[in-house]
Amino acid sequence: MDTTTWPGTVLILGLSLLALILIIGTAATVLESRKLKMSAAVQEDLHRLVRRYEQLSENTLDTQKRMSNDLSELRSRAASIEQILRTVE
């Protein structure tokens, strides 16, 4: 191809522009793909964190219920001991 004439120069510039557009398009697609993968990984991490929080919350609730039951049992025992001590006096 003779690049010293206008048609040859325009053809070379046109092909160079087309190649540049394709390279930019490919780079943008790859970048967007990476963003989507990272976003999916972050979402998965958040889901795991929420599941862990829910599990810890359930465990805490169970522990609180057990402690409440134990405390009420201790209160009733203390009340019965106080009752016995009052009758002994």
Secondary structure, 3 states (H helix, E strand, C coil): CCCCCHHHHHHHHHHHHHHHHHHHHHHHHHHHHHHHHHHHHHHHHHHHHHHHHHHHHHHHHHHHHHHHHHHHHHHHHHHHHHHHHHHHC
